[in-house]
Amino acid sequence: MSPKPDDLKMLISKYRTMNIEELKSSIDHWEENTDGSNNHQSLDIAKNELEIKYKERQEQIELLTKSL
C-alpha cells in the first residue's frame, strides 16, 4: 500500500525541517528497519533531502570562501 499524497507531503515537510545530523539519524533508523515499500519510499525521501542539505551547505561554504 502506497502512502497517500498528503502523508508524503507531511513526511517531506518533516524532513525539510531537520538538520543534517537529524536526517542522518533518521536514515540510519530507516535502513535498519526497512521492511516494506513504504519504508523504502521514506528512506528515499530522507536521502534526497539530505543530499539537498549537503548541496546547500556546500554553496554556503563557497559563498563564505569567496567573501574572504
N, CA, C and O atoms as CSV, one atom per row, in Angstrom:
chain,resi,resn,atom,element,x,y,z
A,1,MET,N,N,0.839,-1.178,0.000
A,1,MET,CA,C,0.000,0.000,0.000
A,1,MET,C,C,0.883,1.241,0.000
A,1,MET,O,O,1.766,1.368,0.848
A,2,SER,N,N,0.662,2.146,-0.926
A,2,SER,CA,C,1.438,3.368,-1.032
A,2,SER,C,C,0.882,4.446,-0.110
A,2,SER,O,O,-0.324,4.521,0.127
A,3,PRO,N,N,1.790,5.283,0.408
A,3,PRO,CA,C,1.307,6.373,1.257
A,3,PRO,C,C,0.483,7.359,0.434
A,3,PRO,O,O,0.694,7.522,-0.768
A,4,LYS,N,N,-0.448,8.004,1.105
A,4,LYS,CA,C,-1.286,8.999,0.442
A,4,LYS,C,C,-0.442,10.239,0.146
A,4,LYS,O,O,0.552,10.489,0.827
A,5,PRO,N,N,-0.837,11.018,-0.871
A,5,PRO,CA,C,-0.081,12.238,-1.201
A,5,PRO,C,C,0.074,13.177,-0.004
A,5,PRO,O,O,1.128,13.790,0.167
A,6,ASP,N,N,-0.967,13.296,0.825
A,6,ASP,CA,C,-0.867,14.167,1.994
A,6,ASP,C,C,0.166,13.643,2.986
A,6,ASP,O,O,0.882,14.422,3.616
A,7,ASP,N,N,0.240,12.316,3.122
A,7,ASP,CA,C,1.239,11.718,4.011
A,7,ASP,C,C,2.648,12.000,3.500
A,7,ASP,O,O,3.556,12.282,4.282
A,8,LEU,N,N,2.822,11.922,2.191
A,8,LEU,CA,C,4.126,12.210,1.604
A,8,LEU,C,C,4.497,13.671,1.804
A,8,LEU,O,O,5.649,13.982,2.107
A,9,LYS,N,N,3.544,14.561,1.639
A,9,LYS,CA,C,3.809,15.983,1.853
A,9,LYS,C,C,4.225,16.245,3.290
A,9,LYS,O,O,5.141,17.027,3.546
A,10,MET,N,N,3.552,15.591,4.226
A,10,MET,CA,C,3.895,15.756,5.632
A,10,MET,C,C,5.291,15.209,5.915
A,10,MET,O,O,6.056,15.818,6.663
A,11,LEU,N,N,5.622,14.078,5.327
A,11,LEU,CA,C,6.931,13.473,5.522
A,11,LEU,C,C,8.029,14.371,4.953
A,11,LEU,O,O,9.050,14.599,5.603
A,12,ILE,N,N,7.822,14.869,3.762
A,12,ILE,CA,C,8.799,15.768,3.134
A,12,ILE,C,C,8.963,17.020,3.980
A,12,ILE,O,O,10.085,17.471,4.212
A,13,SER,N,N,7.865,17.580,4.437
A,13,SER,CA,C,7.911,18.767,5.284
A,13,SER,C,C,8.698,18.494,6.563
A,13,SER,O,O,9.504,19.318,6.993
A,14,LYS,N,N,8.459,17.342,7.158
A,14,LYS,CA,C,9.172,16.950,8.389
A,14,LYS,C,C,10.665,16.867,8.126
A,14,LYS,O,O,11.458,17.407,8.897
A,15,TYR,N,N,11.067,16.191,7.038
A,15,TYR,CA,C,12.481,16.038,6.731
A,15,TYR,C,C,13.136,17.381,6.398
A,15,TYR,O,O,14.312,17.580,6.701
A,16,ARG,N,N,12.409,18.283,5.794
A,16,ARG,CA,C,12.976,19.588,5.446
A,16,ARG,C,C,13.276,20.438,6.682
A,16,ARG,O,O,14.133,21.320,6.638
A,17,THR,N,N,12.575,20.173,7.777
A,17,THR,CA,C,12.830,20.928,8.999
A,17,THR,C,C,13.987,20.346,9.807
A,17,THR,O,O,14.465,20.979,10.749
A,18,MET,N,N,14.436,19.157,9.451
A,18,MET,CA,C,15.533,18.516,10.179
A,18,MET,C,C,16.879,19.059,9.709
A,18,MET,O,O,17.036,19.476,8.562
A,19,ASN,N,N,17.848,19.043,10.631
A,19,ASN,CA,C,19.197,19.397,10.219
A,19,ASN,C,C,19.896,18.135,9.704
A,19,ASN,O,O,19.321,17.047,9.728
A,20,ILE,N,N,21.114,18.288,9.250
A,20,ILE,CA,C,21.830,17.174,8.631
A,20,ILE,C,C,21.994,16.008,9.596
A,20,ILE,O,O,21.791,14.856,9.212
A,21,GLU,N,N,22.357,16.290,10.835
A,21,GLU,CA,C,22.565,15.218,11.803
A,21,GLU,C,C,21.275,14.458,12.084
A,21,GLU,O,O,21.287,13.232,12.198
A,22,GLU,N,N,20.171,15.176,12.196
A,22,GLU,CA,C,18.882,14.525,12.424
A,22,GLU,C,C,18.490,13.647,11.236
A,22,GLU,O,O,17.981,12.540,11.409
A,23,LEU,N,N,18.732,14.155,10.038
A,23,LEU,CA,C,18.422,13.375,8.841
A,23,LEU,C,C,19.275,12.112,8.771
A,23,LEU,O,O,18.773,11.038,8.440
A,24,LYS,N,N,20.566,12.242,9.083
A,24,LYS,CA,C,21.440,11.062,9.081
A,24,LYS,C,C,20.915,10.012,10.053
A,24,LYS,O,O,20.872,8.825,9.731
A,25,SER,N,N,20.521,10.448,11.230
A,25,SER,CA,C,19.992,9.533,12.235
A,25,SER,C,C,18.714,8.865,11.740
A,25,SER,O,O,18.526,7.662,11.920
A,26,SER,N,N,17.850,9.638,11.125
A,26,SER,CA,C,16.603,9.106,10.589
A,26,SER,C,C,16.879,8.087,9.482
A,26,SER,O,O,16.231,7.042,9.418
A,27,ILE,N,N,17.832,8.392,8.623
A,27,ILE,CA,C,18.198,7.477,7.538
A,27,ILE,C,C,18.750,6.175,8.115
A,27,ILE,O,O,18.391,5.086,7.667
A,28,ASP,N,N,19.621,6.297,9.106
A,28,ASP,CA,C,20.161,5.090,9.755
A,28,ASP,C,C,19.032,4.237,10.320
A,28,ASP,O,O,19.039,3.013,10.187
A,29,HIS,N,N,18.065,4.894,10.950
A,29,HIS,CA,C,16.920,4.173,11.506
A,29,HIS,C,C,16.138,3.457,10.408
A,29,HIS,O,O,15.806,2.280,10.546
A,30,TRP,N,N,15.841,4.172,9.310
A,30,TRP,CA,C,15.082,3.570,8.214
A,30,TRP,C,C,15.838,2.397,7.599
A,30,TRP,O,O,15.240,1.379,7.250
A,31,GLU,N,N,17.180,2.549,7.466
A,31,GLU,CA,C,17.969,1.470,6.864
A,31,GLU,C,C,17.974,0.223,7.746
A,31,GLU,O,O,17.968,-0.898,7.237
A,32,GLU,N,N,17.984,0.413,9.052
A,32,GLU,CA,C,17.973,-0.724,9.965
A,32,GLU,C,C,16.611,-1.404,10.019
A,32,GLU,O,O,16.526,-2.602,10.290
A,33,ASN,N,N,15.547,-0.648,9.763
A,33,ASN,CA,C,14.197,-1.170,9.955
A,33,ASN,C,C,13.373,-1.223,8.679
A,33,ASN,O,O,12.144,-1.233,8.748
A,34,THR,N,N,14.007,-1.258,7.528
A,34,THR,CA,C,13.277,-1.285,6.269
A,34,THR,C,C,12.697,-2.670,6.044
A,34,THR,O,O,13.420,-3.663,5.959
A,35,ASP,N,N,11.355,-2.711,5.948
A,35,ASP,CA,C,10.702,-3.996,5.731
A,35,ASP,C,C,9.551,-3.914,4.731
A,35,ASP,O,O,8.819,-4.889,4.560
A,36,GLY,N,N,9.381,-2.784,4.077
A,36,GLY,CA,C,8.299,-2.656,3.111
A,36,GLY,C,C,8.549,-1.503,2.159
A,36,GLY,O,O,9.441,-0.685,2.384
A,37,SER,N,N,7.765,-1.437,1.100
A,37,SER,CA,C,7.964,-0.401,0.090
A,37,SER,C,C,7.718,0.992,0.656
A,37,SER,O,O,8.348,1.954,0.216
A,38,ASN,N,N,6.807,1.119,1.631
A,38,ASN,CA,C,6.568,2.424,2.238
A,38,ASN,C,C,7.828,2.924,2.934
A,38,ASN,O,O,8.168,4.106,2.864
A,39,ASN,N,N,8.512,2.004,3.604
A,39,ASN,CA,C,9.746,2.387,4.268
A,39,ASN,C,C,10.824,2.751,3.261
A,39,ASN,O,O,11.599,3.679,3.490
A,40,HIS,N,N,10.879,2.026,2.145
A,40,HIS,CA,C,11.855,2.356,1.105
A,40,HIS,C,C,11.584,3.757,0.562
A,40,HIS,O,O,12.516,4.517,0.302
A,41,GLN,N,N,10.333,4.089,0.396
A,41,GLN,CA,C,9.982,5.412,-0.116
A,41,GLN,C,C,10.369,6.481,0.901
A,41,GLN,O,O,10.887,7.529,0.516
A,42,SER,N,N,10.133,6.244,2.172
A,42,SER,CA,C,10.526,7.187,3.215
A,42,SER,C,C,12.042,7.353,3.242
A,42,SER,O,O,12.551,8.463,3.396
A,43,LEU,N,N,12.749,6.252,3.094
A,43,LEU,CA,C,14.204,6.285,3.067
A,43,LEU,C,C,14.697,7.089,1.869
A,43,LEU,O,O,15.612,7.901,2.006
A,44,ASP,N,N,14.111,6.875,0.714
A,44,ASP,CA,C,14.499,7.622,-0.488
A,44,ASP,C,C,14.253,9.118,-0.311
A,44,ASP,O,O,15.075,9.939,-0.718
A,45,ILE,N,N,13.135,9.464,0.290
A,45,ILE,CA,C,12.813,10.872,0.520
A,45,ILE,C,C,13.827,11.490,1.475
A,45,ILE,O,O,14.304,12.600,1.240
A,46,ALA,N,N,14.158,10.781,2.546
A,46,ALA,CA,C,15.126,11.288,3.527
A,46,ALA,C,C,16.504,11.471,2.877
A,46,ALA,O,O,17.173,12.477,3.110
A,47,LYS,N,N,16.920,10.501,2.065
A,47,LYS,CA,C,18.219,10.608,1.394
A,47,LYS,C,C,18.243,11.776,0.419
A,47,LYS,O,O,19.258,12.463,0.298
A,48,ASN,N,N,17.143,12.004,-0.272
A,48,ASN,CA,C,17.055,13.120,-1.196
A,48,ASN,C,C,17.166,14.449,-0.445
A,48,ASN,O,O,17.882,15.352,-0.877
A,49,GLU,N,N,16.470,14.563,0.659
A,49,GLU,CA,C,16.532,15.795,1.452
A,49,GLU,C,C,17.933,16.011,2.018
A,49,GLU,O,O,18.406,17.145,2.090
A,50,LEU,N,N,18.597,14.929,2.420
A,50,LEU,CA,C,19.960,15.041,2.929
A,50,LEU,C,C,20.894,15.542,1.831
A,50,LEU,O,O,21.752,16.389,2.077
A,51,GLU,N,N,20.727,15.024,0.642
A,51,GLU,CA,C,21.545,15.464,-0.489
A,51,GLU,C,C,21.333,16.957,-0.760
A,51,GLU,O,O,22.291,17.688,-1.009
A,52,ILE,N,N,20.097,17.397,-0.710
A,52,ILE,CA,C,19.784,18.818,-0.910
A,52,ILE,C,C,20.472,19.657,0.166
A,52,ILE,O,O,21.058,20.695,-0.141
A,53,LYS,N,N,20.405,19.219,1.415
A,53,LYS,CA,C,21.031,19.961,2.512
A,53,LYS,C,C,22.546,20.025,2.349
A,53,LYS,O,O,23.153,21.058,2.633
A,54,TYR,N,N,23.164,18.930,1.894
A,54,TYR,CA,C,24.605,18.942,1.643
A,54,TYR,C,C,24.952,19.946,0.539
A,54,TYR,O,O,25.937,20.676,0.653
A,55,LYS,N,N,24.159,19.984,-0.515
A,55,LYS,CA,C,24.402,20.935,-1.608
A,55,LYS,C,C,24.258,22.364,-1.110
A,55,LYS,O,O,25.066,23.225,-1.456
A,56,GLU,N,N,23.233,22.624,-0.298
A,56,GLU,CA,C,23.042,23.961,0.252
A,56,GLU,C,C,24.220,24.353,1.132
A,56,GLU,O,O,24.696,25.487,1.076
A,57,ARG,N,N,24.691,23.406,1.949
A,57,ARG,CA,C,25.834,23.684,2.827
A,57,ARG,C,C,27.068,24.000,1.991
A,57,ARG,O,O,27.811,24.930,2.309
A,58,GLN,N,N,27.293,23.234,0.924
A,58,GLN,CA,C,28.451,23.469,0.068
A,58,GLN,C,C,28.365,24.840,-0.592
A,58,GLN,O,O,29.377,25.533,-0.699
A,59,GLU,N,N,27.187,25.242,-1.031
A,59,GLU,CA,C,27.006,26.564,-1.635
A,59,GLU,C,C,27.308,27.658,-0.620
A,59,GLU,O,O,27.923,28.667,-0.965
A,60,GLN,N,N,26.883,27.473,0.630
A,60,GLN,CA,C,27.159,28.450,1.677
A,60,GLN,C,C,28.661,28.546,1.941
A,60,GLN,O,O,29.196,29.640,2.117
A,61,ILE,N,N,29.330,27.409,1.967
A,61,ILE,CA,C,30.777,27.399,2.183
A,61,ILE,C,C,31.484,28.140,1.057
A,61,ILE,O,O,32.390,28.937,1.302
A,62,GLU,N,N,31.070,27.877,-0.170
A,62,GLU,CA,C,31.679,28.551,-1.315
A,62,GLU,C,C,31.456,30.057,-1.261
A,62,GLU,O,O,32.370,30.827,-1.559
A,63,LEU,N,N,30.261,30.484,-0.887
A,63,LEU,CA,C,29.991,31.919,-0.760
A,63,LEU,C,C,30.850,32.550,0.325
A,63,LEU,O,O,31.407,33.632,0.137
A,64,LEU,N,N,30.954,31.877,1.447
A,64,LEU,CA,C,31.784,32.394,2.537
A,64,LEU,C,C,33.256,32.451,2.146
A,64,LEU,O,O,33.965,33.394,2.499
A,65,THR,N,N,33.705,31.442,1.420
A,65,THR,CA,C,35.094,31.409,0.986
A,65,THR,C,C,35.376,32.563,0.027
A,65,THR,O,O,36.426,33.199,0.118
A,66,LYS,N,N,34.462,32.835,-0.874
A,66,LYS,CA,C,34.634,33.931,-1.834
A,66,LYS,C,C,34.644,35.285,-1.131
A,66,LYS,O,O,35.307,36.218,-1.584
A,67,SER,N,N,33.914,35.390,-0.031
A,67,SER,CA,C,33.817,36.680,0.655
A,67,SER,C,C,35.058,36.995,1.493
A,67,SER,O,O,35.218,38.120,1.966
A,68,LEU,N,N,35.926,36.012,1.675
A,68,LEU,CA,C,37.130,36.238,2.475
A,68,LEU,C,C,38.209,36.940,1.712
A,68,LEU,O,O,39.283,37.198,2.257
